[in-house]
Amino acid sequence: MNATLVALVSVLAAAPAMGQIDSIVLERTLDGFDGGHAYRVSVSPAGVVHFQSREPDGQVLTSRVATKRVEGLLTRMQMYGLLKLPDDIGSDSSFGGRCWTDRDTVTVGIFFPTRSKRIRDYQGCAWAPWALRDFEAQIDSITGVSGRWPTRN
């Protein structure tokens, strides 16, 4: 068995089981002038999606997605090592580089029964990890947000 396959199998074996996660949440705020939308969307292991607009319309929606799609998010989370990222990407010196002003902020929350992990990702920081930005886009896609509004990544 080659080393890549062995590494992938060990990552998947260490991935949190569906029952170990309460929810995955993405919050997008309007901090800047780049024409986005403000909302909070969460998805549970059972595939229940809660969407709340943070705009004047205050739209609240609930829907469902296949649990296989949520399992895919959990696998990505583990493969990307998201739980090891700092809580605030923009202020962490290991990601260096300059950040532009007037951009939105995306916060990803991963909630377990006894703990949580939140990662604040200011979109003006070009040096944010690709894996985090991909995970954000996957949450938007799986929960249907990207079909509701065009989102920027």
Helices and strands as residue ranges (DSSP letters): H 3-14, G 18-20, E 23-29, E 39-43, E 48-53, E 60-64, H 67-80, G 82-84, G 93-95, E 105-111, E 116-122, H 130-143, H 145-148
